[in-house]
């Protein structure tokens, strides 16, 4: 199961951002971590076995990270294309 977790931080200073990204990157279920513009600050790609495991990740890991304000989850239903490399010319 692939989930994109959109995170809004409580604080937006560089220290808060770096602290959150450092700790989020240590979570084994977090596959990718991006600092974003727009309505949320961080986008995490999270891969888990099922909804029960994602609930545990949210409850026991992500929500306990420093400076977390809100978490909005978007669940992947179908994967139409996935590329792991870039065609650079």
ABEGO torsion letter per residue (X at the ends): XBBBBBBBBABABAAAAAAAAAAAAABAABABBBBBBEABABBBBBBBABAAAAAAAAAAAAAABBGBBBBBBBBBABBABBBABBBBX
